[in-house]
Amino acid sequence: MELTLLGTGAPDGLPRPSCPCAVCASARGPWARAATALLVDDALLLDLTPGAMFAAARAGHSLGAVRQVLLTHPHDGPAVELPAPLPPAARVPDGQVLTLISGHRVRAVAMDAPGTGYEVTSPEGERLLYLPPGAAPAGLPERMERPYEMVVLDVVGRPDAVARLRAADAVGPTTEVIAVHLDHDAPPGPALERRLAAAGARAVPDGTTLVVGEYHAVPDVPRRVLVTGGARSGKSLEAERRLETFPEVVYVATGGRRDGDPEWAARIGLHRERRPGAWRTEETCELTELLGADGPPLLIDCLSLWLTDAMDRVGAWEDERWHGGGEAALRERVAELVAAVRGTWRQVVLVTNEVGSGVVPATAAGRRFRDELGRLNAAVAAECEQVLLVVAGQVLVLRG
């Protein structure tokens, strides 16, 4: 089954008309995207957009052989003029199955937002799932018999849709996940590629033709990632984005609870609201046990608070205790953590702070913390396949 993406952008396209934002300003050439529309084996058109015939011609195809036009979502704005050779566009009720004269079988899939998804099965048996913008499947079975060969959906806007499909085995290790409906909320260029690769997905330019079921290397998701940055740099959000397409994640909060501190409680509440509801939270600093156990991916936030706890335990803040055995005890505890990161088989994203680039702390204890955190960050970074630095919400890849 051959799939041609006539467009890969949001319903308004990218750049949006008259939008002055930075992403729209940079969406030129290969980064410009027309509204998403899919042409399947020249026989089925999924979503009708302005200029569809010209888009098909640029991709080396014709719409003359199209026997069915199906819409996935309400199309706002002026009505799209139907090109002469095309049959009338329609929406199919949820659950209804169409069999085309070409031999393709199309089943309408219910969504949790306005719109309809379509499962397309080729005469040879390959299966494609296409979802509308801003929507995820509703009422999926607990387990599907086999995964789709290709899934085309709004990965950036609805990462939880990928998580739902993974939980039901609808997306497997060999499923090719293609991101479409790309809007100006998605980062431009390499930043988009990096975010999608973390989800095991990719984007392609308008006009690309793909063969459903053909082997294509799925983006390699790094098993261990360290995300560092300053306060309020966006590092925690970046770490969460790297795991938001997984159905189950253990969020490890090393800061614990601080009774009577409303500002800390507000911080914790903000983080919890941002995380998917299916994620489980563990409040602990016993990281070696979690890293050594089997289970879903871990998000550890953060190493600087873990170090604070470790220094509390060995009395590292007082010079006398530090030189009387505290330093050796801390080194041992840090070595155990680094060894656990090196030996873990779980996917893990670790968050830490960069504190060595600012004002020199006024106290010996403050300088000691700064130095020990720098050593810890360097040791953990050496064991990670990817290391990211977040500055002002922008991500720099330091390694991987």
N, C-alpha and C positions, 0 to 999 in steps of 0.2 A: 504494500500500500504506500503510495507516494503522497506526501503532504507538502503543499506550497503555502508559505505564509505570505499572503499578499500585504499584510500589515501586522505590526506587533505592538502598536501603541494603545493608549487609552482611547475611549470613545471620541474625545476631542483631539486626538493625535498628540504628537510631541515634535516640535514645541506647540504649546497651546496658542491659539490665535490671540494676539495682543497681550500676552503675558510677559512681564518684564523680568521674571525671576532668573537667577543665575543658571539653573538647569536648562530652562527653555532657551536662554541666550546661547548656550553651548551646544544645543541639540541641532547640529548642522551636519550635512554630509551623511556619513554612515550612522550617525547618532540620531538622525531624524527618523520618526516612525509615524506611519499612517495608522488609523484605527485598525484594530485587529480583525482580520478575516482569514479564513482557512479554505483552501481549495484541495479537495481530496480526490485523487485519481481523475481530475478533470470532470468528475461526474457529480460531485456534491460540494456545494458552497455553504460554509458555516459563517454566518453574519455577512450582511450586504452593506458595503460602505461606499461613499462617494469615490468615483474613479476606479472602481473595482476592475473594469475591463482594461483600463490602461495599466493598472498594476499587474494584472495577469500577463499582458503583452510584454511588459518589461521583464518579467520573469520567464518569458519564453513559452507561455501557455495561452490557451483560449478558453473563454467561457461558453463557447458554442455548444459543447457537449454536456453542459451541466443539466442534470435532470431533476435536481431538488435543491431548493434554497431554504435553509433553516436559520431562524434567528434565536439568539441565546438570551437577549436582554432587551428591555424597552429602549428604543432609540429616540432620544429627545431631539428637539430641533426640527428643522424642515424635513419633510419626507424625502427619502432618497429616491431619485428617479430610477425606475427599473429598466436596465438595458433590454433592448428588444428581444434578444434570443433567450432570456432567462425566464423560467417559470415563476409564478407568484411566490413571494417570500411568506413563510409561515412559522408559527411556533407550535410545537407538539406538546400535548398534555403529558404530565409526568407519568412515567411508566409505559407509555405507548411505544410500540415498536413499528418501524417502517422497514420494508424491504424494497430496495431500489431495483430497477431493471438491470442495473450494472452488477447486481449481486451483493452489494453492500447492505449490511443490516445496521439500522440506527435505532438506538433506544434512548428515550428522554429520561434524564436523571434529575431527581428533585434537588433543589438548592435551599440553603438557609437564608437566602436573600432573593429579591425579585430577579427572576431569570430561570433559565433551563440549561442544564448541561447535556451533552450528547456523547454517548458511547458508540463508537463506530467500529464495526467488525468487518474486515475485508473478506472477499470470497475465499481467501486462503487461510483465514482465521486470525490474522493479526488484529490487535485491539488498540484503539486510540480513545482517550478520554479528553474532552475539551470542555472547559468550564467558563462561565461568563465573568466579567470583572466584579471584584468585590464579593465573591460568593464562594461557599464551600459546600461539599455534598451533605445532604441531610438523609438520615436513615440508612447509613451504610451497614452492611452485614458485619458481624464480628470478625469474620475471616472470609476472604475471597478465595476461590479455588486456585487462581493463579493471578499474578500481577499483570497490569497493563504493559504493553511494549512501550507506549509513549503516553505521557500526560502533558497537556498544554493548559496552563492556568495562570492566575494572577499570584505569582509567588511572592512578590514584594508587598502587595496589599493584603493578602490573606495567607501568610505563612502557615497558619494553623490548618489550612486546607491540606497542605502537604503532610502535616502531622497526622491528620485524620486518615488520610489515604495510607500512610505508612502503618498506622495502628491496625488497619484492616487488611494488611498485606496487599493492597491495591497498587502500592509503589514498592518495588523490591530493589535489590542491588543492581539489577540490569535495566531497570526502567529508565528511559530517557525523559527527564523533566525539562520542559521548555517554558521559560517565563515570557508571558505576553501581557497585554493591557498595561504596558509600561507608561507611567505618568511622570510628571515633574517631581513627585515625591521620591522617586528612585534616584539614587546618586548617578552621576554621569560616568561614562567611560570605564576605566579600570576598577573604580570603586564598586560599580555595579557588578562587574565580573567577579570580584572578590566576595561580595555578599552572596551572590547566587551560588558560587562554588562551595561556600560553607553549607549551603542547603542541598548540595548534590545536584544543582540545576545549572542551566546556562541560558543566555539570550542569543538570538541570531538576528542578523539584519533583515529588513523587509526584502521579500523576493526570494528568500532562501527556500530550497526544496530539500526535504528530508525523506528518507525511506524508513517507514515505521517497521521496527523489528530488526533493522540492520544494526550490527554491532557498532557501538560508539562508546568510547571510553567515558565512563561517568566521572565527573570531576572528583578528584581525590580529596576527601575531607580530612584535614590533619587530626591525628588522634589527641595530641597535646598542644594546647595553645596558651600562651601567656599574653595577657592584655595589660599594658601599663600606661600610666599617664598621671597628670596632676589632678588636684581636687576639681570636681565638676567638669572634667574634660570630656565626659561622655564614654568613659571606658567601661562602666558597668552596662550601659545600654548596648555597646558594641558586643560585649561578651554574651549578653542575652540574645542578641540577634543571631549569633552563631549557632544557637541551639533551638531556635523557635520553631523549626520545622520537624522536630523530633517529638514523638507522641508522649514520651515520659522522660523527665529530667529531675535529678535531685539537686536542689539548690542548697548549697552548704553556706550558712551564714556564720562567720567566725566572730562576729561582734557581740553575740549574745544579747541579753536584755539589760537595760539600764532603768531600773525602777525609779520613778520620780523625775525622769528627764523627758519632758514633752517634745523637745526639739529632736532628740534621738528617735522617739516613737514616731514622729512625723516622717522622718527619713525612712524608717523601716516600712511604714505604711505605704509610702510612695513606691518603693521597690516592689512590694507585694502586689499592688494594684497593676503594675506594669507587666508582671509575670503571668504567663498562661495559667489558667486555673488547674490544669492537669499536673503541673509541677508540684513536687513534694519538697518541703523545707526541712532541713536538719540544722539545728543550732548547736554547733560543736566545733571544738578545735582539735579533735582527735582525727586528723586527716589521714594518717597512715593506714588506719583500719579501713576507712572508706575506699582509699585508693587500692588497697590490696584485695578488696572483695569484688565479686562479680555483680553486675547490675547495669542500670541505664546510665547515660552520660551524667557527669558531675559538672556543676558550675560552682566554683569555690570563690567566694567574695567576702573577705579578701586576705591576701598574705600579710599585709601590714598589720591588720588586727590580730592575725594569728601570731605574728612576731611579738606584738604587745603582750599577749597572753603568755607566750613562752618566756619572755623576759621577766614577767611578773612571777612566774613559777620558780625561777632560779635566783631571784633577787638581783637582777642585773642592773637595777637603777642605782644601787648604792655601791660606791667604790670598794668598800671593804669586802662585801660579799662577791662582787664581780671578780676581784683579784683572788679571792679565797676559794674559788671553785665554781663561781657562777658562769664565768666565761667558758670553761671547759664543758659545763653541763649544757649551755646553750648551743655550743658547737655540735655536741652529740645529738641534741634534739633536731637541729637544722639538718644534719647529715641523714638522720632517719627519714625526714620528710623528702629530701632530695632523692634518696634511694627509692622511696615509695613512688615518686613521680616517674623515675626512670623505669621501674618495674611494673607499672600499672598496665593492664590490658583494657581499661575502660577509656572511653572518650572523656576528656576532661578539659575544661576551660578555666584558667586561673586568672584572677584579677589582682593587681597590686598597685601600689602608689609609687610615683617618682618623687622623692623628697630631697634629692641631692643637688638640685639645680637652683635652689632658692637661697634665702638668707641662711648663713651659718648659725645653728642654734646657739643660744647664749649659755646653756648649761652643759656640763659634762654628760649628764644623762641623755639630753637631747642629741648631742653629737654622737653618742654611742648608738642610739637608736637609728640615726641616719646612716651610720657606717654599717651597722648590722643588716639593715634593710637592703642597702646596696649590695652587700655580699650575698644575701638570700636571693634577691632578684636575679643576679648574675648566675648563680648556681642553678636555679630553676629554669632560667632561660636556656641554659646549655642543654637541658634535657627535653626541650620542647621543639617540635617540628616547625612551629610557627610562632613568631614573636611580633606583636603589634604595639605601636606607640600611638596613643590618641592625644591630639592637641586641638583644642577648640572644636571638638566634634569631628575632626578629620583624622583619618587613619593612615599611618605610615607603616609599611611592612618592613620590619627590621630583619626578619629572617623567614624563609619559607616562601 
